[in-house]
Amino acid sequence: MSLPLMPKATAVWLIEKTALTFTQIADFCGMHPLEIQAIADGEVAQGIVGYDPVANIQVTADDIKRCEADPNGRLKLVVTSLPGPKRLRGARYTPVAKRNDRPDGIAYLLRNYPQLTETQVGKLMGTTKETIQKVRDRTHWNSANIKPRDPVILGLCSQGDLNAAVTLANERLEREGRAVPLPPPPEADEAA
């Protein structure tokens, strides 16, 4: 069962504005009835501003009235037909601990997926074209220690993003009439 947005603030609003039982509010908000009672007594959630689930289209006013009349009734979360907000592709943050792994991931992509453009590699890895070029030319400051490693395993990009980028690159090559390169055989990975 999915929960309402900001369950504690929603519980505060339901306690203040409705005549629902603690059990009904607890079931709707995914909390324990004793926690709802503590909120009502002012022991918990002091200073939390109530969040109106009716105004935010999480529950209908008719559903609240129905449950106020029937103590055994349960509130139902309104299912919206609108999709959730789509994450915009922006700058990709790489944690400090993984930044030294980024050249390894770039080297892996350049070796195994030569059809990817520098722009695609840059978006996947969250890096600049200059860094990609330095890894390719072996002029990177740490080029002696760069070992091609799968960026998905390193946690630098997701498998879905990598597959989508490779698919786009392959389609681009087919449109241009060039052959799609095959990745090196697995034996080459073990020997390297």
C-alpha positions, 0 to 999 in steps of 0.5 A: 500500500502506498502512503500519502506524501509527508505522512506525519504532516498529513496525520497532524492535519487529519487530527486537527481538522477531522473526527477520524479515529486514531486507528483510521489515521494510522492506517492511512498514514502508515503509522502506529495508532499510539504514535497518532495518539502521541501527536494528538497529545502534543508529545510528538511532531511539535511544530509540524505544520499540517499538510492538507491531503484534500487540497493536494488530491491525496484523499477526497472530502467525501471519503473523509466524511464517509470514514468519520461516519463509520469508525471501521471505514478506511481512507483510500489514497486517490490514485492519480493518472498523472505520471510522477515528475520526470527527472531532468537530465542535468549534471551528474554528481559523482561522489568523491570516493568514486571520482578516481574510478571515472577514468577507468569507466571512460576507458572501458566505454572507449574500448568496448563501445567505440560507437559512442560519441564523446558527448554520449560518454560525457553524459553517461560518466558525468565528465568533460570531453577534455577528460575523455580525450586525455583518457583516449590519448593516454595523456591523463595525469593518472594514465599509468594506473587506468584499468578499463572497468565496467562503469555499471559495476563501479556505480557511475551509470546505470545499465539502462542508461548505458543500453539506451546510449549504445542503442542510439549510437548503433541506430546512428551508425546504421542511418549513416550506413556504417557497420556497427562495431562488435565489442571485443571477445570476453577473452580479451577482457581477461587478458587485459 
